[in-house]
């Protein structure tokens, strides 16, 4: 089978969840279906050896395609399917919520979530309209839609009347590089981020749904935040967001126990996750919740919200809170940090639950989706 992959998220300088997961997914797909060929279309310029190595040649062949101008994501909506048709691929995979306006080959679309369409999402109106149009197009025309959670699948069925037979849940797995790291091995990483143990780790962002400001509020009213016995490390912040949050930190009087940092190097994530006492993930909305799996892999307890997909993924292996209740978040963080038995119990539950989320099973399900997309397209043409 010949597969075209929209690999823009893979080759971005600062990858987030989707870009990282595609590397793992397609590496395991190559093992499951060694005879298949993948072309990874991208726009990175230049494609350095380091970037090219993200998807080795045994996994995918990178191919840069470009166009003059790119208003309204014309590259993804038109230029990409043109390249797929020209290269005579069997199926096109669009893995990052958006799909082409034109689908000349069977197309599989991954829709992680519908968060941009929520009220007060902060997404510009123009992008919101294009996003919703893309979702509706996918529901009408895509051969198969993949979602990582039952929560997102149900949203597509209820809100967009998607065909239940063409919407498949395929959960992600943990980052393959996530593993327990000893405190000694992590000493250089601690120095790099200017934090000392014990500390709580939070992946922040400018996006309000990540709930960083409320977490800072919770930290400011907690005994652990005030006492100085523990630090809070926030990573993933751009410059303007970090400066704005620093003002919040100073207003709350917790500058001595909070460290605000930019995007963390991918090579540092295993150390940061492993040596943290707790991962704080009180997000207001998620389509899946990858940090949950990464925390379990690093043998670190995690606190999550009781909203959207997060309880579905976390089960009984996380401390679950109301993300709008700063006092509740503060109490839960304090309880976990003061009770070693609770931390150990959450870790053991997480390791057990992690057995449900493996890249091998995710890749096998994905291979089946691609086969059904191509097979269904062949059958429909024969019937016509």
N, C-alpha and C positions, 0 to 999 in steps of 0.2 A: 504494500500500500504506500502511496505517496501522499504525504501530509504537508500542508502549508500552515505555518504557525505565525501569528502576529506576535513577534518577539520584542516589541518595543519596551515592555516593562522589564525584560531580562537585561537589556543593554543600557539601561539608565544608570547614570553615575551613582545615584542614591536609590537603591532598590528597597522597596517595602515588601509586604507579604507576597503579592502575586508574582513578582519577578523572581523572588527566591524560590517559591514553590514550583514554578515551571521548570526550573533547573532540576529539582528532585524528581518531578513527575516524568519529564522526558528521559531522564537517565534510567529510571526504572521501566519506562515503556520500551526503551531499547533492549533491556534484558528480557522483557516479556514477549516482545515481537522483534527479534533481531533482524529480520529481513525487511522491515519497514524503513522507509526513507523520509526524513523530515527536512524541510527547508525553513530556516528561521529568518523571516523577513524583518528588517529593522531599518532604523534611520541614523544609527550612531555614526559619527564621522569625526575622526577616523576610528575604525574598529581595531583597537590595540590588541597585542597578543594576550594581555590579561583578560580583556573582554571576550575575545574569541575563545579562550579556554573555558569560559563558563558553561558552554554547551560543546563538549568535544566533538570532533568530526564523527566519531562512532555514534554520537547521539543525534546531531543535526548539522546541517551545512548552513552557515550564516550567509545571508544575501541582502545587500543594501539596495533598496529601491527608493527613489526620490521623485519629487514633482515640484513644479513651479507653483509657489503659493500653497497654502493649506488652510483656508478658511473653513470653519465648521468641521474639522477633522476629515477633509476630503481624502486624505491619504488612506485612512482606515475605511472610509465608506465606499470609495471608488478605486483608488490606485491599487490597494491591496488585492481586491477580488480580480482586477484586471491582470495582475501578475500571476495570481493563482490559476486563472484560466489559460493564460499564455503558456505557463509551465506545465499544463496538463496534469495537475494534481488530482487526487481522488477526493480529498476532503480538506476544508479550510477550518482551522480552529481559531476562534477569536476569544481569548481567555480573560478579558478585562472589562466586562460589563457592556461594552459597545459592540455593535455588529454592523456589517455593511448595509448600505441601502439597496445594493444589487448583489444577488447571490448566484453567480453562474455555475458554481460547483456546490455540492452538498456542504452545508456550513453548520458547525457545532459552536454554540455560543455559551460561554460560562458567565452567568450572572451571579455575582457574589452577594449582592444586596440591593435594596432599593432606597438606601439612605439618602441620596441626593434629592429624592422626591418628598422627603418628610418636610412638614412645615418648619420654618425657622432653621433650615439646614445650613443656611449661609452660602449656598451655592448660587452663583449668578443665574439670573432668569434664562439667559440664552443657553447656557450649558444645561440647565434643568429641562428646557424644552427639547433639546437634542437628545438628552439622556432618555427621556420618556418616549420619544419617537423611536429610539433604538430598541427599547424594551418591547414596544408594541410590534415593531418589525420582526424582532426575534420570535415573539409569540406566534406571529402569523406565518413566517417563512423559514425559520431555522429548522434544519433536519432534527436536531436535538438541542435542548437547553440543559446545561449542567448547573446545578446549584450545590453549594457545600453543606447546606443545612435544610432540614425539613421546614424550618421557619420561613426561609426565603421561597422555597417551593410553594408553600401554601399562599404566600402573598401573590405569587404569579397566577396561581389558579383562581384565587378569590378576586383579585383586583384587575387582572388582564385576561381572564378567561382562557388562559393557556391550556393546550391539550395535555391532560394528565399523562397520557402515554408518551409524550415527547419531553417531559420534564423529569430529569433523573437527579437524585441526590447522590453526590459522590464526595464524601468528606475529605479534607486535606489530612496530612500527617505532619509530624513535627519536622522541623529543620534537621536534615541529616547530620549537620555539624554540631547540633546541640547535644552536649554531654556533660556529665559532672566534671568539674575542675576543682582541684584542691586549692585551699587558701594560699599555700606556698607558690603554686604555679600562677596564681592570679595576682601576685603582689605588684607586678609591673602595671597591670591593668588598673588596679586601685590608684596607683600614683598618677597614671595618665588622666583619670577622671577626677582626681582631687577629692576622693572620698575614702573614709575609713569604715571598717566594720564595727558594729553591725549596721546594716542599712537596708532600707526598703527601696525597691526599684520600680519606677513607673515610666512607661513609654508615652511621652507627652506629644502634643501637636497643637498647631494653631486651631485646628478643628474643634469647636466647642463640644462635640460629642465625645471626645476623649476625656472630658470632665476633669481636666488638670487643675483648673482654678478651684473647683469644689474639693478636690483632694488636698490642695494646699490649705484650704480652710479647715478641713478635717484634721490635718496635721497640726495646725496652729492651736486647736482646742483639745488635742490629745495630750495625755500625760507624757507619752514618749517624745512627742515633738517639742514640748516645752522643757523637758528635763535635760535634753542634750545627750541622753544615753544612746540615742540612735539617730542616724542620718536618713534623709530622703534624697535619692538620686533620680533626677528627671532627665531622660535622654530623648533625642529626636526633635529638638526644637530648632526652628530657623532663628536668625538673628533678631528680627523685630518681635517675635513671640517671646523669646528669652528675655529681652529687655523689658517687655511689658509685664511678664510674670515676675521679674526681679522686683519691680515696684510693689507688686502684690505681696511678695515674700517679706519685703521690708515693712510694709504696712501691718502685716500680721505679726511682726516681731520674731520671725523664725529664720532669719538670714544665717544664723550660726549653725543650723542643722539641715539646711536645704542646699543642694548643689544642682544648678541648672546647666545642662550641656546640650550641644548640638547633636547631629546625627552620629551615632556610634558606628565604628567600623564593624563590619560583619564578623571579622575575626575575633572581636572582643566580646561578642554576645554570649558565648558559652560561659566565659569567665564571669561576666556580670550576672547572668541568671543563676549560676551555681553558687556564688558566694553571697548573694543577697539572702536576707532572712525571710523575705516575703516579696512577692510580685504583686503590686497594687494595680488592678485593671478594672476600675469602676466605670467602664464606658457606658454611655447612654444608649448606644445602638451599635450592633455589629452583625455582619452577615454570617460569621462563623466564630472566630476568636482564637487565632493561631497562638498567641502567647500562652494560652492555657496548656496546649500540648507541649510547647517549648519548656514551660515551667516544670511540667511533669518529667520531661526528659532530663532536665538538670537537677531533679530531685529537690525542688524548692516549692514550698506551698504558695498558693495563689488566692487572691481575693478578687471576686468578679461580681458583676451586677446581676440582678434578677430580671433583666430585660432581654427582649429579642431572642437571638440564638444562643446566648451565653449559658443559660441553665441547661439547654439541650446538650451542649458539648460537655459542660463541666460535670453534670450529674451530681453525685454526692462527694466529689473529690476536690471541692473548692469551698472557700468561705464565701457565702453569697450575701450581698447587701443590696439595699435600696440605694441606687446611685444618686438620688436627689436628697438623701438624708446625711448631711455632713456629720452629725452627732453619731449616727449609727455606724458610719464608716470609721470614725475615730475609735469608737468602742471596740469594733471588731479587730482593727489593727492592733490595738493595745492588748486585747485578749490573746491574739495569736502570738505576738512577739514575747509575751510574758509566760507563755505556756509551751514548753518544749514538747510535751506529750501531744498537744493538738497539732503542732507543726509536723511531727513525725507521722501522726495518723493521716493527715492530709496527703503527705508524700506517698505513703503506702497505698492509699486509695487511688491516687493519681497514677502510680505505676501500673496498678491493676487495670485501670480504665484505659490507659494508653495502649493496651494490647488490642483495643478495637480500632485503633487508628495507625495503620501501617502503609508505607509507600507501595509495598508489593500489592496489597489488596486495592489500593487507590488506582494504581497503574493498570491492574487487570480489569477493573470496572471501566476505566477510561478507554481501554482498548476495545472492550465490548461496545461502548457507545459509538466509537468511530466506525466499527464494523457494521453496526445497525444503521448508522447514517448513510454509509455507502450502499449497503444492501437495500435499504428502503428506497433510495434514489433510483437504483437499478430496476427494482420492481415497479416503481411508479412509471418509469419510462417505458418498460415493457408493456404495462397495461395500456398506456396511451397509444 
